[in-house]
Amino acid sequence: MAFTEINSKMIQATVVPGQRLFSQRGAMLAYKGDVSFTPNIQGGQGGVMSMLGRRVANEATPLMTVEGSGTVMFGHGGHHIQIINLTGDTLYVEADRLLALEGTLQQGTMFMGSQGGVMGMVRGQVTGQGLFTTTLQGQGAVAVMAHGGVFEVPITPGRPVHVDPQAYVAHHGDVRNKLSAALGWRDMVGRGSGEAFQLELSGSGAVYVQASEEKL
């Protein structure tokens, strides 16, 4: 794995010759060794359609390509950082939450309506995340940012997980999402803010939830 945790808000990446990392611009805090940082103007490995999807979806968080030999420390805005290791499945995450990722992961975009139909589109509008989301697939690690720390909730067949849409960070696995109205739900749990929706995730995988309703 390329990333190790220094503390809850900083990680260290090991850069080796012949292997690339991508990071959010401005996220490099310090580095040692012979390491280069170049703007990634082609949107990673997603190709032209990925670039188009990001542009339409405002999924245009600029990335840097990190190469060479050495170690780099990353952090951004004092946000909490969660390292997620993928072993062949797909991670669905908003582009602005990406801090760094290994170049072995295939980047792309997905239309939210394709997961959950019309409700998937509604979810994008309600959460302010847009109609597209970033996908990362393959073998490798990715570091995502969140407010107040992140906890992982397993999703198993027949046992859907319900999440406050504003606390949702990312999910992976064979998971479908559905936004449902739940009148009185937020008031019942003591967090009535006028929003009466909950995000239902079902299937097999996991969802990452932050301990805050703040957006990045």
C-alpha positions in Angstrom: 0.0 0.0 0.0 1.3 3.4 -1.0 -0.3 5.3 1.9 0.2 5.3 5.7 -1.5 7.4 8.3 0.6 9.9 10.2 -2.4 11.2 12.2 -6.1 11.7 11.5 -5.4 14.7 9.2 -2.1 13.7 7.5 -0.9 10.7 5.5 2.4 9.8 4.0 2.8 8.3 0.5 5.7 6.2 -0.7 6.7 7.0 -4.3 8.7 4.5 -6.2 10.1 4.6 -9.8 7.7 3.4 -12.4 4.5 3.9 -10.3 2.4 7.0 -10.3 0.2 8.6 -7.7 -2.4 11.3 -8.2 -3.2 13.9 -5.6 -5.4 17.0 -5.3 -3.5 20.1 -6.2 -2.4 22.0 -3.1 -2.5 18.8 -0.9 1.3 18.3 -0.7 2.6 19.4 2.7 6.3 18.2 2.5 8.4 15.6 0.7 11.8 13.9 0.7 13.7 12.5 -2.2 13.6 13.0 -5.9 9.8 13.5 -6.5 8.1 15.5 -9.3 4.7 17.0 -9.3 3.0 17.9 -12.7 -0.5 19.0 -13.5 -2.7 16.2 -14.7 -4.6 17.9 -17.5 -6.2 14.7 -18.9 -8.3 13.8 -15.9 -6.4 10.7 -14.9 -7.1 7.5 -16.7 -10.7 8.1 -17.6 -10.2 9.2 -21.1 -12.2 11.8 -23.1 -15.6 10.6 -21.9 -14.5 10.8 -18.3 -13.3 14.4 -18.9 -16.6 15.3 -20.5 -18.5 13.7 -17.7 -16.5 15.6 -15.1 -16.9 18.9 -17.0 -20.7 18.4 -17.2 -20.9 17.3 -13.6 -18.6 20.0 -12.2 -16.4 17.0 -11.3 -13.3 19.0 -12.2 -11.2 18.8 -9.1 -7.7 19.3 -10.5 -5.2 16.5 -9.8 -1.4 16.4 -9.8 0.6 13.5 -11.1 3.3 12.5 -8.5 6.3 10.5 -9.7 9.9 9.7 -8.7 11.4 8.2 -5.6 10.8 9.3 -2.1 8.1 10.1 0.4 5.4 12.7 0.4 3.1 14.0 3.1 -0.4 15.0 2.1 -3.2 16.8 3.9 -5.7 19.5 2.9 -7.8 22.1 4.8 -7.4 20.3 8.1 -10.0 17.7 6.9 -10.0 14.2 8.4 -8.5 11.5 6.0 -9.7 8.0 5.5 -7.6 5.5 3.6 -9.6 3.0 1.6 -8.1 -0.1 0.0 -9.8 -1.5 -3.1 -9.3 -5.1 -4.1 -10.9 -5.1 -7.5 -14.3 -3.5 -6.6 -15.5 0.0 -7.4 -15.5 3.0 -5.1 -18.1 5.7 -5.7 -17.0 9.1 -4.3 -17.3 12.8 -5.0 -14.3 14.3 -6.8 -13.7 17.0 -4.3 -13.3 14.4 -1.5 -10.3 12.8 -3.2 -7.0 13.6 -1.5 -4.7 11.1 -3.2 -4.9 7.8 -5.0 -2.7 5.2 -6.6 -2.2 5.2 -10.3 -3.2 1.6 -10.5 -6.9 2.6 -10.1 -9.0 3.2 -13.1 -10.8 6.6 -12.9 -14.2 7.3 -14.4 -17.6 9.0 -13.9 -21.1 7.6 -13.4 -24.4 9.2 -13.9 -26.2 9.1 -10.6 -29.5 8.2 -12.2 -28.1 4.8 -13.2 -28.1 3.9 -9.5 -31.5 4.2 -8.1 -33.2 5.5 -11.2 -35.0 8.9 -10.8 -34.3 8.8 -7.1 -30.6 8.6 -7.8 -31.0 11.9 -9.7 -33.0 13.4 -6.8 -30.3 12.4 -4.4 -27.8 14.4 -6.4 -30.0 17.5 -6.2 -30.7 17.1 -2.5 -27.2 16.5 -1.4 -25.7 19.1 -3.7 -23.3 16.6 -5.2 -24.6 16.9 -8.8 -25.8 14.2 -11.1 -22.4 12.5 -11.7 -20.0 10.9 -9.3 -16.4 9.7 -9.6 -15.7 6.0 -9.8 -12.4 4.3 -8.9 -11.9 0.7 -9.8 -9.2 -1.9 -9.5 -6.4 -2.8 -7.0 -5.0 0.1 -5.0 -5.5 2.6 -2.3 -7.3 5.9 -2.2 -7.4 8.6 0.5 -10.6 10.6 0.9 -11.4 13.6 3.0 -14.3 14.2 5.4 -15.4 16.3 8.3 -15.2 14.9 11.8 -13.8 11.5 10.9 -15.2 8.6 9.0 -16.7 5.3 10.0 -17.4 2.3 7.7 -20.8 0.6 7.8 -21.0 -2.8 6.2 -23.9 -3.4 3.8 -25.1 -7.0 3.6 -27.9 -8.7 1.5 -31.3 -8.2 3.1 -30.0 -5.6 5.6 -30.0 -2.2 3.9 -28.3 0.7 5.6 -30.0 4.1 5.9 -27.8 7.2 6.0 -28.3 10.9 6.3 -27.5 12.2 2.8 -25.4 15.0 4.1 -23.2 12.6 6.1 -22.6 10.3 3.1 -19.0 10.2 1.9 -18.6 7.2 -0.4 -19.5 3.6 -0.9 -18.1 0.5 -2.6 -19.3 -2.9 -3.7 -22.4 -4.2 -5.4 -24.6 -1.5 -3.9 -27.7 0.3 -5.0 -28.9 3.6 -3.5 -32.3 5.0 -3.2 -33.3 8.3 -1.7 -36.6 8.1 0.2 -38.8 10.7 2.0 -39.1 10.1 5.7 -41.4 12.7 7.1 -40.5 13.3 10.7 -37.4 11.1 10.6 -34.9 13.9 11.4 -37.2 15.3 14.1 -37.5 11.9 15.7 -33.7 11.5 16.1 -33.3 15.1 17.4 -31.8 16.6 14.3 -34.7 18.4 12.7 -33.4 20.9 10.1 -36.3 20.8 7.7 -34.8 18.0 5.5 -36.8 14.8 5.5 -34.8 12.4 3.4 -32.7 9.3 4.0 -30.4 7.5 1.7 -31.0 3.7 1.6 -28.1 1.6 0.4 -28.7 -2.1 -0.2 -26.7 -5.0 -1.6 -23.2 -6.1 -0.6 -20.4 -3.7 0.2 -19.8 -0.8 2.6 -20.7 2.8 3.0 -18.5 5.5 4.6 -20.2 8.1 6.7 -18.7 11.2 8.2 -19.5 12.5 11.7 -20.8 15.8 10.4 -23.3 17.3 7.9 -20.7 19.9 6.6 -19.7 19.8 3.0 -16.1 20.2 1.9 
